[in-house]
Amino acid sequence: MIAYFDWMKRNTQAGDKVAGRGVGKIDPAIKPDRANGERVYAKQCAVCHGTEGEGLKSAKGEWVFPPLWGEESFNIGAGMARTYTAAAFVKRNMPIGFHEQFPLGQGGLSDQEAVDVAEYFSHQPRPDFPDKHKDWPKGGKPQDARY
């Protein structure tokens, strides 16, 4: 395992910026259109994540596609509950069903569509985050935080 980790890091050092790491950024100046996000969700996301964001489980009861809202989804404190964090992930990774049209990791939505659909699903009902009162003790709350 250690040999594999050494091979993975190659000539990088702690703190180096590595190409392809992370999910990138989406311009927070893009104004979300929630109604369009609902249309994008219905057309490109619901097939895997369900029409009500419930996700999809295998016959064994394991998640194949995670729920995007509801009691079994991520809580309001998760990064994916923030519009622009979710949009960056969606832009670069979804919808997976369309990956034959472009290289993996480039997504199939425009920046605007990614922001729209992220606004739609990230603001659906989801579990609370009980320790939210501990977040941002020195300020700096992101504009798209849910609480």
Secondary structure as a PSIPRED ss2 file (coil, helix, strand):
# PSIPRED VFORMAT (PSIPRED V4.0)

   1 M C   1.000  0.000  0.000
   2 I H   0.000  1.000  0.000
   3 A H   0.000  1.000  0.000
   4 Y H   0.000  1.000  0.000
   5 F H   0.000  1.000  0.000
   6 D H   0.000  1.000  0.000
   7 W H   0.000  1.000  0.000
   8 M H   0.000  1.000  0.000
   9 K H   0.000  1.000  0.000
  10 R C   1.000  0.000  0.000
  11 N C   1.000  0.000  0.000
  12 T C   1.000  0.000  0.000
  13 Q C   1.000  0.000  0.000
  14 A C   1.000  0.000  0.000
  15 G C   1.000  0.000  0.000
  16 D C   1.000  0.000  0.000
  17 K C   1.000  0.000  0.000
  18 V C   1.000  0.000  0.000
  19 A C   1.000  0.000  0.000
  20 G C   1.000  0.000  0.000
  21 R C   1.000  0.000  0.000
  22 G C   1.000  0.000  0.000
  23 V C   1.000  0.000  0.000
  24 G C   1.000  0.000  0.000
  25 K C   1.000  0.000  0.000
  26 I C   1.000  0.000  0.000
  27 D C   1.000  0.000  0.000
  28 P C   1.000  0.000  0.000
  29 A C   1.000  0.000  0.000
  30 I C   1.000  0.000  0.000
  31 K C   1.000  0.000  0.000
  32 P C   1.000  0.000  0.000
  33 D C   1.000  0.000  0.000
  34 R H   0.000  1.000  0.000
  35 A H   0.000  1.000  0.000
  36 N H   0.000  1.000  0.000
  37 G H   0.000  1.000  0.000
  38 E H   0.000  1.000  0.000
  39 R H   0.000  1.000  0.000
  40 V H   0.000  1.000  0.000
  41 Y H   0.000  1.000  0.000
  42 A H   0.000  1.000  0.000
  43 K H   0.000  1.000  0.000
  44 Q H   0.000  1.000  0.000
  45 C H   0.000  1.000  0.000
  46 A H   0.000  1.000  0.000
  47 V H   0.000  1.000  0.000
  48 C H   0.000  1.000  0.000
  49 H H   0.000  1.000  0.000
  50 G C   1.000  0.000  0.000
  51 T C   1.000  0.000  0.000
  52 E C   1.000  0.000  0.000
  53 G C   1.000  0.000  0.000
  54 E C   1.000  0.000  0.000
  55 G C   1.000  0.000  0.000
  56 L E   0.000  0.000  1.000
  57 K E   0.000  0.000  1.000
  58 S C   1.000  0.000  0.000
  59 A C   1.000  0.000  0.000
  60 K C   1.000  0.000  0.000
  61 G C   1.000  0.000  0.000
  62 E C   1.000  0.000  0.000
  63 W E   0.000  0.000  1.000
  64 V E   0.000  0.000  1.000
  65 F E   0.000  0.000  1.000
  66 P C   1.000  0.000  0.000
  67 P C   1.000  0.000  0.000
  68 L C   1.000  0.000  0.000
  69 W C   1.000  0.000  0.000
  70 G C   1.000  0.000  0.000
  71 E C   1.000  0.000  0.000
  72 E C   1.000  0.000  0.000
  73 S C   1.000  0.000  0.000
  74 F C   1.000  0.000  0.000
  75 N C   1.000  0.000  0.000
  76 I C   1.000  0.000  0.000
  77 G C   1.000  0.000  0.000
  78 A C   1.000  0.000  0.000
  79 G H   0.000  1.000  0.000
  80 M H   0.000  1.000  0.000
  81 A H   0.000  1.000  0.000
  82 R C   1.000  0.000  0.000
  83 T H   0.000  1.000  0.000
  84 Y H   0.000  1.000  0.000
  85 T H   0.000  1.000  0.000
  86 A H   0.000  1.000  0.000
  87 A H   0.000  1.000  0.000
  88 A H   0.000  1.000  0.000
  89 F H   0.000  1.000  0.000
  90 V H   0.000  1.000  0.000
  91 K H   0.000  1.000  0.000
  92 R H   0.000  1.000  0.000
  93 N H   0.000  1.000  0.000
  94 M C   1.000  0.000  0.000
  95 P C   1.000  0.000  0.000
  96 I H   0.000  1.000  0.000
  97 G H   0.000  1.000  0.000
  98 F H   0.000  1.000  0.000
  99 H H   0.000  1.000  0.000
 100 E H   0.000  1.000  0.000
 101 Q H   0.000  1.000  0.000
 102 F C   1.000  0.000  0.000
 103 P C   1.000  0.000  0.000
 104 L C   1.000  0.000  0.000
 105 G C   1.000  0.000  0.000
 106 Q C   1.000  0.000  0.000
 107 G C   1.000  0.000  0.000
 108 G C   1.000  0.000  0.000
 109 L C   1.000  0.000  0.000
 110 S C   1.000  0.000  0.000
 111 D H   0.000  1.000  0.000
 112 Q H   0.000  1.000  0.000
 113 E H   0.000  1.000  0.000
 114 A H   0.000  1.000  0.000
 115 V H   0.000  1.000  0.000
 116 D H   0.000  1.000  0.000
 117 V H   0.000  1.000  0.000
 118 A H   0.000  1.000  0.000
 119 E H   0.000  1.000  0.000
 120 Y H   0.000  1.000  0.000
 121 F H   0.000  1.000  0.000
 122 S H   0.000  1.000  0.000
 123 H C   1.000  0.000  0.000
 124 Q C   1.000  0.000  0.000
 125 P C   1.000  0.000  0.000
 126 R C   1.000  0.000  0.000
 127 P C   1.000  0.000  0.000
 128 D C   1.000  0.000  0.000
 129 F C   1.000  0.000  0.000
 130 P C   1.000  0.000  0.000
 131 D C   1.000  0.000  0.000
 132 K H   0.000  1.000  0.000
 133 H H   0.000  1.000  0.000
 134 K H   0.000  1.000  0.000
 135 D C   1.000  0.000  0.000
 136 W C   1.000  0.000  0.000
 137 P C   1.000  0.000  0.000
 138 K C   1.000  0.000  0.000
 139 G C   1.000  0.000  0.000
 140 G C   1.000  0.000  0.000
 141 K C   1.000  0.000  0.000
 142 P C   1.000  0.000  0.000
 143 Q C   1.000  0.000  0.000
 144 D C   1.000  0.000  0.000
 145 A C   1.000  0.000  0.000
 146 R C   1.000  0.000  0.000
 147 Y C   1.000  0.000  0.000
